[in-house]
Amino acid sequence: MNGAARQLVNNCRIAALIDALGYTGKRIALEKNGEIVPRSQYAEHTLKEGDKLEIVVAVGGG
């Protein structure tokens, strides 16, 4: 994830990962293996060994 290896439980869904990371309700963009995953599909996508994730958190400010 974001260039670093991370151990997850088998068949972890993206929604569960987002919740575990404390990003639930925050404005984020998530890419899995080079493809953007829409927020509406987080509960459907199961992560597998070797998947590469990039997560970007939107930060407000001026």
N, CA, C and O of each residue as an XYZ file, in Angstrom:
248
protein
N       0.840     -1.160      0.000
C       0.000      0.000      0.000
C       0.894      1.234      0.000
O       1.773      1.380      0.849
N       0.660      2.107     -0.950
C       1.468      3.316     -1.113
C       2.957      2.994     -1.110
O       3.763      3.721     -0.529
N       3.312      1.886     -1.772
C       4.705      1.509     -1.933
C       5.283      0.660     -0.819
O       6.429      0.223     -0.926
N       4.540      0.410      0.240
C       5.034     -0.399      1.357
C       4.209     -1.680      1.474
O       2.994     -1.668      1.279
N       4.885     -2.781      1.794
C       4.181     -4.053      1.981
C       3.382     -3.998      3.277
O       3.816     -3.407      4.266
N       2.225     -4.616      3.257
C       1.367     -4.654      4.442
C       0.669     -6.005      4.494
O       0.174     -6.489      3.475
N       0.627     -6.606      5.653
C      -0.024     -7.898      5.846
C      -1.498     -7.662      6.173
O      -1.818     -6.874      7.063
N      -2.393     -8.340      5.456
C      -3.835     -8.227      5.686
C      -4.417     -9.614      5.904
O      -3.804    -10.618      5.541
N      -5.591     -9.665      6.492
C      -6.273    -10.945      6.644
C      -6.748    -11.410      5.266
O      -6.969    -10.594      4.370
N      -6.902    -12.716      5.106
C      -7.368    -13.271      3.837
C      -8.749    -12.735      3.483
O      -9.603    -12.555      4.352
N      -8.950    -12.487      2.208
C     -10.237    -12.038      1.669
C     -10.713    -10.720      2.269
O     -11.917    -10.502      2.407
N      -9.796     -9.855      2.621
C     -10.136     -8.538      3.159
C     -10.776     -7.707      2.048
O     -10.264     -7.655      0.930
N     -11.865     -7.078      2.354
C     -12.507     -6.194      1.379
C     -11.964     -4.774      1.566
O     -11.534     -4.397      2.656
N     -11.994     -4.007      0.493
C     -11.480     -2.643      0.546
C     -12.206     -1.845      1.622
O     -11.575     -1.064      2.333
N     -13.520     -2.025      1.756
C     -14.283     -1.280      2.765
C     -13.746     -1.553      4.167
O     -13.646     -0.630      4.974
N     -13.400     -2.803      4.471
C     -12.870     -3.155      5.792
C     -11.493     -2.528      6.001
O     -11.186     -2.068      7.101
N     -10.673     -2.505      4.970
C      -9.354     -1.884      5.069
C      -9.476     -0.382      5.328
O      -8.777      0.164      6.182
N     -10.354      0.274      4.597
C     -10.571      1.712      4.763
C     -11.020      2.004      6.196
O     -10.567      2.971      6.809
N     -11.903      1.171      6.719
C     -12.373      1.340      8.094
C     -11.226      1.136      9.085
O     -11.076      1.921     10.021
N     -10.420      0.097      8.891
C      -9.304     -0.203      9.793
C      -8.258      0.907      9.785
O      -7.602      1.148     10.799
N      -8.098      1.579      8.658
C      -7.128      2.667      8.548
C      -7.673      3.995      9.078
O      -6.935      4.975      9.182
N      -8.965      4.025      9.413
C      -9.568      5.254      9.932
C      -9.972      6.245      8.862
O     -10.138      7.431      9.148
N     -10.133      5.777      7.625
C     -10.475      6.667      6.519
C     -11.971      6.704      6.204
O     -12.382      7.404      5.279
N     -12.784      5.972      6.947
C     -14.222      5.952      6.688
C     -14.782      7.364      6.814
O     -14.548      8.045      7.812
N     -15.519      7.797      5.800
C     -16.125      9.121      5.808
C     -15.204     10.230      5.325
O     -15.645     11.369      5.167
N     -13.930      9.920      5.086
C     -12.987     10.931      4.603
C     -12.958     10.914      3.078
O     -13.342      9.933      2.441
N     -12.501     12.007      2.520
C     -12.398     12.111      1.061
C     -11.088     11.472      0.631
O     -10.007     12.017      0.854
N     -11.208     10.308      0.012
C     -10.023      9.597     -0.459
C     -10.228      9.150     -1.894
O     -11.353      9.092     -2.390
N      -9.124      8.837     -2.548
C      -9.138      8.183     -3.848
C      -8.326      6.911     -3.672
O      -7.271      6.933     -3.036
N      -8.802      5.807     -4.224
C      -8.123      4.531     -4.071
C      -7.915      3.895     -5.437
O      -8.831      3.818     -6.256
N      -6.697      3.446     -5.658
C      -6.326      2.767     -6.894
C      -5.864      1.361     -6.533
O      -5.032      1.184     -5.643
N      -6.405      0.363     -7.227
C      -6.020     -1.035     -7.025
C      -5.437     -1.554     -8.326
O      -6.111     -1.606     -9.355
N      -4.174     -1.937     -8.257
C      -3.481     -2.476     -9.439
C      -3.605     -1.554    -10.649
O      -3.814     -2.012    -11.772
N      -3.472     -0.244    -10.405
C      -3.471      0.722    -11.498
C      -4.835      1.197    -11.948
O      -4.924      1.989    -12.886
N      -5.913      0.734    -11.305
C      -7.266      1.128    -11.701
C      -7.975      1.784    -10.525
O      -7.942      1.266     -9.408
N      -8.614      2.919    -10.772
C      -9.381      3.601     -9.735
C     -10.577      2.721     -9.354
O     -11.268      2.186    -10.221
N     -10.807      2.584     -8.048
C     -11.970      1.844     -7.558
C     -12.968      2.867     -7.028
O     -12.661      3.594     -6.084
N     -14.160      2.934     -7.621
C     -15.167      3.877     -7.131
C     -15.579      3.527     -5.698
O     -15.653      2.353     -5.336
N     -15.843      4.539     -4.900
C     -16.265      4.342     -3.511
C     -17.466      3.392     -3.414
O     -17.565      2.608     -2.470
N     -18.354      3.463     -4.369
C     -19.550      2.605     -4.348
C     -19.212      1.124     -4.481
O     -20.069      0.275     -4.237
N     -17.969      0.797     -4.866
C     -17.571     -0.598     -5.051
C     -16.614     -1.107     -3.974
O     -16.145     -2.242     -4.065
N     -16.311     -0.293     -2.950
C     -15.377     -0.712     -1.907
C     -15.829     -1.992     -1.209
O     -15.000     -2.843     -0.888
N     -17.134     -2.138     -0.968
C     -17.638     -3.320     -0.255
C     -17.573     -4.578     -1.120
O     -17.616     -5.689     -0.591
N     -17.472     -4.423     -2.434
C     -17.470     -5.561     -3.348
C     -16.075     -6.082     -3.671
O     -15.919     -7.257     -4.005
N     -15.066     -5.234     -3.578
C     -13.708     -5.606     -3.987
C     -12.965     -6.325     -2.875
O     -12.750     -5.774     -1.795
N     -12.574     -7.568     -3.153
C     -11.774     -8.354     -2.216
C     -10.314     -8.244     -2.621
O      -9.972     -8.353     -3.799
N      -9.457     -8.027     -1.628
C      -8.022     -7.906     -1.891
C      -7.372     -9.280     -1.886
O      -7.741    -10.156     -1.103
N      -6.392     -9.453     -2.778
C      -5.659    -10.716     -2.892
C      -4.173    -10.444     -2.717
O      -3.707     -9.313     -2.851
N      -3.449    -11.502     -2.418
C      -2.003    -11.385     -2.274
C      -1.412    -10.799     -3.549
O      -1.730    -11.238     -4.654
N      -0.559     -9.813     -3.383
C       0.097     -9.193     -4.529
C      -0.602     -7.961     -5.073
O      -0.040     -7.253     -5.909
N      -1.844     -7.686     -4.605
C      -2.522     -6.467     -5.059
C      -1.713     -5.255     -4.626
O      -1.113     -5.241     -3.551
N      -1.706     -4.248     -5.474
C      -1.009     -3.004     -5.172
C      -2.045     -1.900     -5.018
O      -2.843     -1.648     -5.921
N      -2.019     -1.247     -3.861
C      -2.974     -0.173     -3.582
C      -2.262      1.150     -3.427
O      -1.163      1.221     -2.877
N      -2.891      2.185     -3.912
C      -2.453      3.555     -3.665
C      -3.671      4.276     -3.102
O      -4.749      4.253     -3.697
N      -3.492      4.914     -1.955
C      -4.581      5.659     -1.320
C      -4.119      7.099     -1.148
O      -3.047      7.366     -0.605
N      -4.952      8.019     -1.622
C      -4.657      9.441     -1.504
C      -5.790     10.060     -0.682
O      -6.966      9.880     -1.000
N      -5.429     10.785      0.368
C      -6.384     11.452      1.232
C      -6.402     12.929      0.884
O      -5.360     13.585      0.874
N      -7.598     13.455      0.597
C      -7.741     14.880      0.285
C      -7.572     15.687      1.568
O      -8.164     15.362      2.598
N      -6.765     16.734      1.498
C      -6.498     17.598      2.642
C      -6.959     19.003      2.279
O      -6.535     19.566      1.269
N      -7.822     19.559      3.105
C      -8.318     20.924      2.851
C      -7.312     21.962      3.337
O      -6.434     21.676      4.151
N      -7.461     23.118      2.837
C      -6.579     24.199      3.273
C      -6.403     25.215      2.162
O      -6.931     25.052      1.062
N      -5.671     26.242      2.457
C      -5.544     27.272      1.447
C      -4.190     27.655      1.123
O      -3.980     28.523      0.276
